[in-house]
Each structure stands twice: as structure tokens, then as C-alpha cells.
Amino acid sequence: MPADGSSLDTRLIELGSEVDSWTRLLLEAEISHDAERFGGMLAYHLGWRDEALARLERPGGTGKKLRCGIALLTCEALTGLIAPAGGAAVALELVHNFSLVHDDIQDESDIRRHRPTVWKLWGVAQGINVGDALFALAQVALVRLSAEDVAARLLLELNRTCVRLVEGQYLDLAMQHEARVPSLAEYEGMIARKTAALFACAARLGAIAGGATLEQEEALAEFGYQLGLGFQEQDDVLGVWATEAETGKPVAADVGARKKGLPAVLALHGSAAPEWLRTLYLGPAALAPADVPRIVNAFEQAGVQAEAERRVEAHFALAREALSRVGLRGPSAELLQMLTRGLTGRKA
């Protein structure tokens, strides 16, 4: 029976719960008793504890777990099993969360997944510590939970990807501080590193753990890469047009912060952008409350939302094409295909 959106959501929740269980065991084994409160801070960010560090009966703010889900579904499509990619899945989730903790500090973001950010609760210094620990634990997970014959290669691929991820964050921060709009090529180079690289890594690690051929591995990595590009471009669209209920952030928060995401790049790069829009978006003066809806309206008048959504779907189509070259069959392969369609209409 072909997979549908509900079966995809159900399977991702199941896989995410499995990854949470593996990760809890890892933290219990690796965080010392003397640093129990620090372990609670990690657990808070991962959605397992509240602001007082009390255990939550139902996890909150745990995220979508797409990256670890991609690794597990890829391995399952190849072998019928998820266990060989368990270490990769935990490591990917921890690396992703390390990047979020540090990203929140760098962006001075108060809210993450509808809850106060780690640094907002416990300060920048402890926020850095939490991010560092998540990164280090990813390395431990990959070695402890992976087969010996592939662990070294998995480590190499993950850490190379982490370099790309940090390069992407550097480029993003640099672009934000420049008094100009990046070109579309510069923007794509940034998101290729900041987001798409980890999606590609997720599929590649699942392929390696699942014993894929080199040709299959490269096609799966391309699948993840295109999926990641589409995901980030869609995220930029949501940063302008999603509601506060959907994202947990104010409407058009990216416009208020004058983020140079895809909508701004499409609207401002070129001679057609009105001068007032350039002045407001690139100038040193703070935006007035009335400026944000005015800028959003200008984006809409320029057809930015439709063009951005067209680009997103083009990336997802390329992801489907790459996946079709792998030659996988069965429910897990269908769910990977469904992922490229299920993300198209996401609201958060």
C-alpha cells in the first residue's frame, strides 16, 4: 500500500521516540552525578524537562527530528533494519541541537520551539557549555552505537559536515552585517553549508550504515542535499508569512530582524526594488512597527512568495529524482519519497 502523509508522520514520531530513548541512555551514562543539573539543561533543550528542570511526562519542543529520521529510513530501506544507523541518528540529532543552541546565542533569540532558549534561562556561558556538550556527545554516540567497521567513516563524514555547517553559520552572520543584499548564488552557497549539508550527511550516514553501494550512497546524499535546500528556502518563506501559532515566533519575525533570507534576496537583489525598500531593509535605523507589514506587502507585490515556493518545489522534485536512481523499494523507500511531498505544505 502506498505511503500517505499520516503514515509518514506516524513513522517519524516512532523513529523520533526511539532516538530519544537511545539519547536518554547516552546522557545517563556520560553525564556525571556532580553535573546532574547541567545534564538537566541538556534535557531541557531536548524537550524532556521544564524550566525548573523537572521531568516532563509528555516531551515538549522536541523538534521534527527529520535528520535522524532520514538516516533511519534510509538504512531501513536498504536493510529492513534501523539499528545499524542508531548511532548515526543520535549523533545527527545531537549535532543539529548543538547548532541550535549556539545559533540562539548568536542571534540573541529568546524563543525556540515555543519555549525560552537555553541561554535566555541560564546565560550565554552555560548556553555555550550546553552546545559544546551536545557536540561532544554526538561523537560518543557515533562510536558507541555503530559497528566497528563503519564507525571511523561515519565520524569522518559527520565532522566534515560540521565544518561545512559552521562555515554556513559564518557566512550567514557575515551577510547579516553587510550593508548589501547577497546575490542568489551567495545565498545558495550559505544555505548549502548551513542546512543542506547536514541533510545530505543524514542520508549518507544511513547509506553507509546500511551497506549501500557507492552509487547508491552518492544518489542518497544528493537526495538529502536537495531536500535540505528546499527545507531551508521554505523555512525562509515561513519566517515571513507563517503565523505566530505555527512557528512560536511573531509574524514576519525575519522581516523585523531584517534577515537576508530568500524573500529578501529575491525582492532586493536587482534594479527593480524600490529605493524606500532598500533604505528600510539595509539602513542603520531601527524599523518602526508599521514598517514590517509595509515590507511584507512589497515582497508580495513583487511576487516573492510565489517565486520562493516555486524554488522550494523544484528542489523537492530534484530530491525525488535522486531518490529514484537508488532503486529502493518497500515502505521505507515510499516514506522517503513522501517526505519530499509532505514538507511542501508545512507550516512550521
Buried (B, 14 or more C-beta within 10 A) or exposed (E): EEBBEEBBEEBBBEBBEBBBEBBEBBBEEBBEEEEEEBBBBBBBBBBBBBEEBEEBEEBBBBBBBBBBBBBBBBBBBBBEEBBBBBBBBBBBBBBBBBBBBBBBBEBEBEBBBEBBBBBBBBEBEBBBBBBEBBBEBBBBBBBBBBEEEBBEBBBEBBBEBBEBBBBBBEBBEEBBEEEEBBEBEBBBBBBBBBBBBBBBBBBBBBBBBBBBEEEBBBBBBBBBBBBBBBBBBBBBBBBBBBEEEEBBBBBBBBBBBBBBBBBBBBBBBEEEBEEEBBEBBBEEEEBEEEBBEBBBEBBBEBEBBEBBBEBBBBBBBBBBBBBEBBEBEEBBBBBBBBBBBBBEEEEB
